[in-house]
């Protein structure tokens, strides 16, 4: 099983990257799995515009991201929330990839998550991702919002400490095989 995981943010110390890495490692336990955790900082490119697309074609990093999704068996994403929506880094990468094919997620079984320092757990962006999943060929198997990250996740051990949330995440991940 090839697991592709990423936090939909370019924040270098992202709590969403910690969460998605934990989930990927949890999924890979007791399986013959290859885990790749992408860093969106490796996909920084000009802001998408139709003019750039027309003049230069698809940016190679947009193609690389699209190809990574295509090569994976399952996808795990943890969304950071900026002003109730996607981060600019993710949205730009997604915009470039969607010009290759609107079915960016290519029918791959996917689990989406979100977290934030506050009690909302980035639930607004998670709801947006859930609502649009089918339009981008995301085979959504489940979602989880983790509120108050510092209270529910041990950053030193890299584990979800809230038993109820940990159990829910394991249940969602079990749908991936």
C-alpha positions in Angstrom: 0.0 0.0 0.0 1.3 3.4 -1.0 0.1 6.1 1.4 0.4 9.8 0.4 -0.1 12.2 3.2 0.1 16.0 3.4 -0.9 19.0 5.4 -2.7 21.6 3.2 -0.4 24.4 4.4 3.1 25.7 4.0 3.6 26.4 7.7 7.0 24.8 8.5 5.9 23.8 12.1 2.4 22.8 11.1 0.2 21.1 13.6 -1.8 19.7 10.7 1.4 18.1 9.4 2.0 16.5 12.8 -1.6 15.2 12.7 -1.5 13.8 9.2 1.9 12.2 9.8 0.5 10.5 12.9 -2.4 9.2 10.9 -0.2 7.9 8.1 2.0 6.1 10.5 -1.0 4.7 12.3 -2.4 3.4 9.0 0.9 1.9 8.0 1.2 -0.1 11.3 1.0 -3.8 10.7 0.9 -3.3 7.0 3.4 -3.5 4.2 3.1 0.2 3.5 5.2 2.9 1.9 4.4 6.3 3.5 5.3 9.6 1.8 4.5 12.8 3.6 4.7 15.8 1.3 5.7 19.3 2.3 3.8 22.0 0.4 6.9 24.2 0.6 8.4 21.9 -2.0 5.5 22.9 -4.4 5.8 26.7 -4.3 5.0 28.3 -7.6 3.5 31.4 -9.1 -0.1 32.1 -8.4 -2.3 30.4 -10.9 -3.7 32.5 -13.7 -5.2 31.6 -17.1 -2.5 33.9 -18.7 0.4 31.9 -17.1 -1.3 28.7 -18.0 -1.9 29.7 -21.6 1.6 31.1 -22.1 3.6 28.5 -20.2 1.4 25.4 -19.8 1.0 23.5 -16.6 3.7 24.4 -14.0 5.9 21.3 -13.5 5.2 21.3 -9.7 1.5 21.2 -10.4 2.1 18.2 -12.6 4.3 16.6 -10.0 1.6 16.9 -7.3 -1.0 15.5 -9.6 1.3 12.6 -10.5 2.0 11.9 -6.7 -1.8 11.5 -6.1 -2.1 9.2 -9.1 0.7 7.0 -7.9 -0.8 6.6 -4.4 -3.2 3.9 -3.2 -4.7 6.1 -0.4 -4.5 9.8 0.4 -4.5 11.5 3.8 -4.9 15.3 4.0 -5.1 17.5 7.1 -6.4 21.0 6.3 -5.2 24.1 8.0 -7.7 26.9 8.1 -6.9 30.5 7.2 -9.9 32.8 7.8 -12.3 29.9 7.6 -11.0 28.6 4.3 -8.1 26.8 2.5 -4.6 28.2 2.9 -3.3 30.1 -0.2 -0.5 27.5 -0.6 -2.9 24.6 -0.9 -5.4 26.5 -3.0 -2.8 27.6 -5.5 -1.3 24.1 -5.8 -4.8 22.6 -6.2 -5.7 25.3 -8.8 -2.7 24.3 -10.9 -3.4 20.5 -10.6 -7.1 21.0 -11.4 -6.2 22.4 -14.8 -4.6 19.0 -15.7 -7.9 17.3 -14.7 -10.7 18.5 -12.5 -10.6 15.0 -10.9 -7.5 16.0 -8.9 -8.0 13.1 -6.4 -8.4 10.6 -9.2 -10.9 8.4 -7.3 -8.4 7.6 -4.6 -9.7 6.5 -1.2 -9.1 9.6 1.0 -9.4 10.6 4.7 -9.4 14.2 5.5 -8.7 15.9 8.8 -8.2 19.3 10.3 -6.9 20.8 13.5 -6.3 24.1 15.1 -5.2 25.5 18.4 -8.7 26.6 19.2 -11.9 24.8 20.0 -13.2 25.0 16.3 -10.7 22.4 15.1 -10.6 24.1 11.6 -14.1 22.7 11.1 -15.1 25.4 8.5 -12.4 24.4 6.0 -13.1 20.7 6.7 -16.7 21.2 5.9 -15.8 22.9 2.7 -13.5 20.0 1.7 -16.2 17.5 2.5 -18.7 19.4 0.5 -16.6 19.6 -2.6 -15.0 16.1 -2.5 -17.2 14.5 -5.1 -16.5 17.2 -7.6 -12.8 16.5 -7.5 -13.1 12.7 -7.6 -12.1 12.2 -3.9 -13.4 8.9 -2.7 -14.0 10.3 0.8 -13.9 7.5 3.5 -14.2 9.8 6.5 -13.2 13.0 8.2 -12.1 14.2 11.6 -11.7 17.6 13.2 -9.3 17.8 16.2 -10.1 20.8 18.3 -7.6 22.4 20.7 -4.6 20.6 19.3 -2.2 21.2 22.2 -4.8 19.7 24.6 -5.4 16.6 22.5 -2.0 15.8 20.9 1.4 15.0 22.5 3.9 16.8 20.2 6.9 15.1 21.8 5.5 11.6 21.3 3.7 12.5 18.1 0.4 10.9 19.2 -3.2 11.8 19.6 -3.8 11.6 23.4 -7.6 12.1 23.4 -8.9 8.6 23.5 -12.2 9.4 21.9 -10.6 11.2 19.0 -7.9 8.5 18.6 -10.6 5.8 18.5 -12.6 7.7 15.9 -9.5 8.2 13.8 -8.7 4.5 13.9 -12.2 3.7 12.9 -12.0 6.0 9.9 -8.6 4.7 8.9 -9.9 1.1 9.0 -12.1 2.0 6.0 -8.9 2.3 3.9 -8.1 -1.4 4.2 
